[in-house]
Amino acid sequence: MEVIEITHPIQAEQFIQEDVAMALGFFDGLHRGHQALFDELDRVAKERDLKKAVMTFDPHPSVVLNPKQKRTTYITPLDDKIELLSEQNIDYCLVVNFSSRFSEVTPDEFVQDYLVRNHARVIIAGFDFTFGKYGKGNMAMLQEYQDQFESITIGKQDLNHEKISTTAIREALKSGNLAKANEQLGYRYHMKGTVVQGEKRGRTIGFPTANIEPSDDYVWPTLGVYAVSMTIGSSDQIYRGVANIGVKPTFHDDLPQAVIEVNIFDFAENIYGERVTIYWHHYIRPELKFDGIDPLVAQMNDDKARAKHLLAVDFGDDVSYNV
């Protein structure tokens, strides 16, 4: 997949030189709703012998258009989004810098400079996609350009009688409804990061943890305890564990920032500096403050047993014990 980064005004050498079917959208999360759009992109491209292109934007338009409610964290930050798009067998990915200058582009200028001049023969986007200054351009308006390209609108996608959306997934992650988030995504939510030095308190109470510093501006699940799996470095080996996102209230009254700690089951290697990916399987409980070490350790043992059971079910193990 060729990635073309564009800062307005678009330059001549950045135009695609062959006919394409093009999908438009921000595509944070590349969830099940987006998949319906990519399925249509694939169908149309094969039917008409077109290359497949995707146009996305960075940062989120709210950074420029709505600074009071700007979105600066993502389910799939740009690098992750590009990686997932490449798995869709896309030929071209156009990443348009959504700047103040770009926000002044009129709907017609956007159509001519960003669609027509990029050899777009079919445009595919969701029903709520808007473009151009003040968001005045919409999918209905694209019908006016039918002599230059065809436009296809993908309707609302529902799951369990609810619209699949990035907003719903973000809210689910932040409220502890990990099951809903993963179901709407169609895959397990994951975050990349690096193992960094921590307080090393866990090893003194029998629960050594890897402190993970996320590598990008991810949406963090709510504070609490989770059953997780993890990969380390370039290896495909999957490790299982129990994670805590929190401020460690049993030991701190005012820790300024939450941290992510993972206790990897049956693991004793030194992995400081390793790049890892955490897969969030199940939310177990909220973070709690305990009256001393003993009740904390007892709860952590319960959490670990619970996480082992849930992960055993996820990975299809023969679960022969109860928690």
DARA-V546700 format. One record per run of one state. SS is the DSSP state (@ for helix, = for strand, . for the rest). FROM is the first residue (numbers start at 0). TO is the last residue. If there is no record, write none. Layout:
ss=SS from=FROM to=TO
ss=SS from=FROM to=TO
//
This chain:
ss=. from=0 to=0
ss== from=1 to=5
ss=. from=6 to=10
ss=@ from=11 to=13
ss=. from=14 to=18
ss== from=19 to=23
ss=. from=24 to=30
ss=@ from=31 to=47
ss=. from=48 to=49
ss== from=50 to=57
ss=. from=58 to=60
ss=@ from=61 to=64
ss=. from=65 to=65
ss=@ from=66 to=68
ss=. from=69 to=72
ss== from=73 to=73
ss=. from=74 to=76
ss=@ from=77 to=85
ss=. from=86 to=90
ss== from=91 to=96
ss=. from=97 to=98
ss=@ from=99 to=102
ss=. from=103 to=105
ss=@ from=106 to=117
ss=. from=118 to=118
ss== from=119 to=125
ss=. from=126 to=128
ss== from=129 to=130
ss=. from=131 to=131
ss=@ from=132 to=134
ss=. from=135 to=135
ss== from=136 to=137
ss=@ from=138 to=144
ss=. from=145 to=148
ss== from=149 to=153
ss=. from=154 to=156
ss== from=157 to=158
ss=. from=159 to=160
ss== from=161 to=162
ss=. from=163 to=164
ss=@ from=165 to=174
ss=. from=175 to=176
ss=@ from=177 to=184
ss=. from=185 to=188
ss== from=189 to=195
ss=. from=196 to=200
ss=@ from=201 to=204
ss=. from=205 to=208
ss== from=209 to=213
ss=. from=214 to=216
ss== from=217 to=217
ss=. from=218 to=222
ss== from=223 to=231
ss=. from=232 to=237
ss== from=238 to=245
ss=. from=246 to=257
ss== from=258 to=263
ss=. from=264 to=273
ss== from=274 to=284
ss=. from=285 to=291
ss=@ from=292 to=313
ss=. from=314 to=322
//
